[in-house]
Amino acid sequence: MRRTPLQFAFAYFLMGVLFTYLSIQSAKDTIWNFFTIFLAILATLDFGAAIRLFAFHFRNKPPV
């Protein structure tokens, strides 16, 4: 089965949600620790990739 950009977009979006959740959970005393910032950066990159893939999917959707 061939993977579509839409499937990858959903996967990246779910990973972004997961990394955001883990980042919030790891911020106990302060958010200025390495692990929290690292997870927030990963979540940002995943959300950005998901947005680009959603846009690519809807821009290149074949006519029905």
GUKE-870759 format. One record per atom (N, C-alpha, C): residue number from 1; residue in three letters; x, y, z. Coordinates in steps of 0.1 Angstrom, whole numbers. Example, Ala and Ser with C-alpha at 12.3 -4.5 7.8 and 13.67 -1.06 7.14 Angstrom:
2
<site nr="1" rest="ala" east="132" north="-57" up="78"/>
<site nr="1" rest="ala" east="123" north="-45" up="78"/>
<site nr="1" rest="ala" east="132" north="-33" up="78"/>
<site nr="2" rest="ser" east="128" north="-22" up="71"/>
<site nr="2" rest="ser" east="137" north="-11" up="71"/>
<site nr="2" rest="ser" east="129" north="0" up="79"/>
END
This chain:
64
<site nr="1" rest="met" east="8" north="-12" up="0"/>
<site nr="1" rest="met" east="0" north="0" up="0"/>
<site nr="1" rest="met" east="9" north="12" up="0"/>
<site nr="2" rest="arg" east="5" north="22" up="-8"/>
<site nr="2" rest="arg" east="13" north="34" up="-9"/>
<site nr="2" rest="arg" east="9" north="44" up="1"/>
<site nr="3" rest="arg" east="18" north="51" up="7"/>
<site nr="3" rest="arg" east="15" north="61" up="17"/>
<site nr="3" rest="arg" east="13" north="74" up="10"/>
<site nr="4" rest="thr" east="3" north="81" up="15"/>
<site nr="4" rest="thr" east="-1" north="94" up="9"/>
<site nr="4" rest="thr" east="5" north="105" up="18"/>
<site nr="5" rest="pro" east="6" north="117" up="13"/>
<site nr="5" rest="pro" east="10" north="129" up="21"/>
<site nr="5" rest="pro" east="0" north="131" up="33"/>
<site nr="6" rest="leu" east="-13" north="128" up="30"/>
<site nr="6" rest="leu" east="-23" north="130" up="41"/>
<site nr="6" rest="leu" east="-20" north="121" up="53"/>
<site nr="7" rest="gln" east="-16" north="108" up="50"/>
<site nr="7" rest="gln" east="-13" north="99" up="61"/>
<site nr="7" rest="gln" east="-1" north="104" up="69"/>
<site nr="8" rest="phe" east="9" north="109" up="62"/>
<site nr="8" rest="phe" east="21" north="114" up="69"/>
<site nr="8" rest="phe" east="18" north="126" up="77"/>
<site nr="9" rest="ala" east="9" north="135" up="71"/>
<site nr="9" rest="ala" east="5" north="147" up="78"/>
<site nr="9" rest="ala" east="-2" north="143" up="92"/>
<site nr="10" rest="phe" east="-11" north="133" up="91"/>
<site nr="10" rest="phe" east="-17" north="129" up="104"/>
<site nr="10" rest="phe" east="-7" north="123" up="114"/>
<site nr="11" rest="ala" east="2" north="116" up="109"/>
<site nr="11" rest="ala" east="13" north="110" up="117"/>
<site nr="11" rest="ala" east="21" north="121" up="124"/>
<site nr="12" rest="tyr" east="25" north="131" up="116"/>
<site nr="12" rest="tyr" east="33" north="142" up="121"/>
<site nr="12" rest="tyr" east="25" north="150" up="131"/>
<site nr="13" rest="phe" east="12" north="152" up="128"/>
<site nr="13" rest="phe" east="4" north="160" up="137"/>
<site nr="13" rest="phe" east="2" north="152" up="151"/>
<site nr="14" rest="leu" east="0" north="139" up="150"/>
<site nr="14" rest="leu" east="-1" north="132" up="163"/>
<site nr="14" rest="leu" east="12" north="132" up="171"/>
<site nr="15" rest="met" east="23" north="131" up="164"/>
<site nr="15" rest="met" east="36" north="132" up="171"/>
<site nr="15" rest="met" east="38" north="146" up="177"/>
<site nr="16" rest="gly" east="33" north="156" up="170"/>
<site nr="16" rest="gly" east="34" north="169" up="176"/>
<site nr="16" rest="gly" east="26" north="171" up="189"/>
<site nr="17" rest="val" east="14" north="165" up="188"/>
<site nr="17" rest="val" east="5" north="165" up="200"/>
<site nr="17" rest="val" east="12" north="157" up="212"/>
<site nr="18" rest="leu" east="18" north="146" up="208"/>
<site nr="18" rest="leu" east="25" north="138" up="218"/>
<site nr="18" rest="leu" east="37" north="145" up="225"/>
<site nr="19" rest="phe" east="45" north="151" up="216"/>
<site nr="19" rest="phe" east="57" north="159" up="221"/>
<site nr="19" rest="phe" east="52" north="171" up="229"/>
<site nr="20" rest="thr" east="41" north="177" up="226"/>
<site nr="20" rest="thr" east="36" north="189" up="233"/>
<site nr="20" rest="thr" east="31" north="184" up="247"/>
<site nr="21" rest="tyr" east="24" north="173" up="247"/>
<site nr="21" rest="tyr" east="20" north="167" up="260"/>
<site nr="21" rest="tyr" east="32" north="163" up="269"/>
<site nr="22" rest="leu" east="42" north="157" up="263"/>
<site nr="22" rest="leu" east="53" north="153" up="271"/>
<site nr="22" rest="leu" east="61" north="165" up="276"/>
<site nr="23" rest="ser" east="61" north="176" up="268"/>
<site nr="23" rest="ser" east="68" north="188" up="272"/>
<site nr="23" rest="ser" east="61" north="195" up="284"/>
<site nr="24" rest="ile" east="48" north="195" up="283"/>
<site nr="24" rest="ile" east="40" north="201" up="294"/>
<site nr="24" rest="ile" east="42" north="192" up="307"/>
<site nr="25" rest="gln" east="42" north="179" up="306"/>
<site nr="25" rest="gln" east="44" north="171" up="317"/>
<site nr="25" rest="gln" east="58" north="172" up="323"/>
<site nr="26" rest="ser" east="68" north="175" up="315"/>
<site nr="26" rest="ser" east="82" north="175" up="320"/>
<site nr="26" rest="ser" east="85" north="189" up="326"/>
<site nr="27" rest="ala" east="76" north="199" up="325"/>
<site nr="27" rest="ala" east="79" north="212" up="331"/>
<site nr="27" rest="ala" east="73" north="212" up="345"/>
<site nr="28" rest="lys" east="81" north="207" up="354"/>
<site nr="28" rest="lys" east="76" north="207" up="368"/>
<site nr="28" rest="lys" east="79" north="220" up="375"/>
<site nr="29" rest="asp" east="92" north="223" up="378"/>
<site nr="29" rest="asp" east="95" north="236" up="385"/>
<site nr="29" rest="asp" east="96" north="247" up="375"/>
<site nr="30" rest="thr" east="103" north="245" up="364"/>
<site nr="30" rest="thr" east="105" north="256" up="354"/>
<site nr="30" rest="thr" east="105" north="250" up="340"/>
<site nr="31" rest="ile" east="102" north="258" up="331"/>
<site nr="31" rest="ile" east="102" north="253" up="317"/>
<site nr="31" rest="ile" east="116" north="254" up="311"/>
<site nr="32" rest="trp" east="125" north="261" up="318"/>
<site nr="32" rest="trp" east="138" north="263" up="312"/>
<site nr="32" rest="trp" east="148" north="252" up="315"/>
<site nr="33" rest="asn" east="144" north="240" up="312"/>
<site nr="33" rest="asn" east="153" north="229" up="312"/>
<site nr="33" rest="asn" east="155" north="223" up="298"/>
<site nr="34" rest="phe" east="165" north="215" up="296"/>
<site nr="34" rest="phe" east="169" north="211" up="283"/>
<site nr="34" rest="phe" east="158" north="202" up="277"/>
<site nr="35" rest="phe" east="153" north="193" up="285"/>
<site nr="35" rest="phe" east="143" north="183" up="280"/>
<site nr="35" rest="phe" east="130" north="189" up="275"/>
<site nr="36" rest="thr" east="125" north="199" up="283"/>
<site nr="36" rest="thr" east="113" north="206" up="280"/>
<site nr="36" rest="thr" east="114" north="214" up="267"/>
<site nr="37" rest="ile" east="125" north="221" up="266"/>
<site nr="37" rest="ile" east="127" north="229" up="254"/>
<site nr="37" rest="ile" east="130" north="220" up="241"/>
<site nr="38" rest="phe" east="137" north="209" up="243"/>
<site nr="38" rest="phe" east="139" north="200" up="232"/>
<site nr="38" rest="phe" east="126" north="194" up="227"/>
<site nr="39" rest="leu" east="117" north="190" up="236"/>
<site nr="39" rest="leu" east="104" north="185" up="232"/>
<site nr="39" rest="leu" east="95" north="195" up="225"/>
<site nr="40" rest="ala" east="96" north="208" up="230"/>
<site nr="40" rest="ala" east="88" north="218" up="224"/>
<site nr="40" rest="ala" east="93" north="221" up="210"/>
<site nr="41" rest="ile" east="106" north="221" up="208"/>
<site nr="41" rest="ile" east="112" north="223" up="194"/>
<site nr="41" rest="ile" east="108" north="211" up="185"/>
<site nr="42" rest="leu" east="108" north="199" up="190"/>
<site nr="42" rest="leu" east="104" north="188" up="182"/>
<site nr="42" rest="leu" east="89" north="189" up="178"/>
<site nr="43" rest="ala" east="81" north="193" up="188"/>
<site nr="43" rest="ala" east="67" north="195" up="185"/>
<site nr="43" rest="ala" east="65" north="206" up="174"/>
<site nr="44" rest="thr" east="72" north="216" up="175"/>
<site nr="44" rest="thr" east="71" north="227" up="165"/>
<site nr="44" rest="thr" east="74" north="222" up="151"/>
<site nr="45" rest="leu" east="85" north="215" up="150"/>
<site nr="45" rest="leu" east="89" north="209" up="137"/>
<site nr="45" rest="leu" east="79" north="199" up="132"/>
<site nr="46" rest="asp" east="73" north="191" up="140"/>
<site nr="46" rest="asp" east="63" north="182" up="136"/>
<site nr="46" rest="asp" east="50" north="189" up="131"/>
<site nr="47" rest="phe" east="46" north="199" up="139"/>
<site nr="47" rest="phe" east="34" north="207" up="134"/>
<site nr="47" rest="phe" east="37" north="214" up="121"/>
<site nr="48" rest="gly" east="49" north="219" up="119"/>
<site nr="48" rest="gly" east="52" north="226" up="107"/>
<site nr="48" rest="gly" east="52" north="216" up="95"/>
<site nr="49" rest="ala" east="58" north="204" up="97"/>
<site nr="49" rest="ala" east="58" north="194" up="87"/>
<site nr="49" rest="ala" east="43" north="189" up="84"/>
<site nr="50" rest="ala" east="35" north="188" up="94"/>
<site nr="50" rest="ala" east="21" north="184" up="92"/>
<site nr="50" rest="ala" east="14" north="195" up="84"/>
<site nr="51" rest="ile" east="16" north="207" up="87"/>
<site nr="51" rest="ile" east="9" north="218" up="79"/>
<site nr="51" rest="ile" east="13" north="218" up="65"/>
<site nr="52" rest="arg" east="26" north="216" up="62"/>
<site nr="52" rest="arg" east="31" north="216" up="48"/>
<site nr="52" rest="arg" east="25" north="204" up="41"/>
<site nr="53" rest="leu" east="24" north="192" up="47"/>
<site nr="53" rest="leu" east="19" north="181" up="41"/>
<site nr="53" rest="leu" east="4" north="182" up="38"/>
<site nr="54" rest="phe" east="-3" north="188" up="48"/>
<site nr="54" rest="phe" east="-18" north="190" up="45"/>
<site nr="54" rest="phe" east="-19" north="199" up="33"/>
<site nr="55" rest="ala" east="-12" north="210" up="33"/>
<site nr="55" rest="ala" east="-12" north="219" up="22"/>
<site nr="55" rest="ala" east="-9" north="213" up="9"/>
<site nr="56" rest="phe" east="2" north="204" up="9"/>
<site nr="56" rest="phe" east="6" north="197" up="-3"/>
<site nr="56" rest="phe" east="-5" north="188" up="-8"/>
<site nr="57" rest="his" east="-12" north="181" up="1"/>
<site nr="57" rest="his" east="-23" north="172" up="-2"/>
<site nr="57" rest="his" east="-34" north="179" up="-9"/>
<site nr="58" rest="phe" east="-39" north="190" up="-3"/>
<site nr="58" rest="phe" east="-50" north="197" up="-8"/>
<site nr="58" rest="phe" east="-47" north="205" up="-20"/>
<site nr="59" rest="arg" east="-35" north="209" up="-22"/>
<site nr="59" rest="arg" east="-31" north="216" up="-34"/>
<site nr="59" rest="arg" east="-30" north="206" up="-46"/>
<site nr="60" rest="asn" east="-25" north="194" up="-44"/>
<site nr="60" rest="asn" east="-23" north="185" up="-55"/>
<site nr="60" rest="asn" east="-34" north="174" up="-56"/>
<site nr="61" rest="lys" east="-45" north="176" up="-50"/>
<site nr="61" rest="lys" east="-56" north="166" up="-50"/>
<site nr="61" rest="lys" east="-62" north="165" up="-64"/>
<site nr="62" rest="pro" east="-63" north="153" up="-69"/>
<site nr="62" rest="pro" east="-68" north="151" up="-83"/>
<site nr="62" rest="pro" east="-83" north="155" up="-83"/>
<site nr="63" rest="pro" east="-87" north="160" up="-95"/>
<site nr="63" rest="pro" east="-102" north="164" up="-96"/>
<site nr="63" rest="pro" east="-110" north="151" up="-95"/>
<site nr="64" rest="val" east="-122" north="153" up="-90"/>
<site nr="64" rest="val" east="-131" north="142" up="-88"/>
<site nr="64" rest="val" east="-140" north="141" up="-100"/>
END
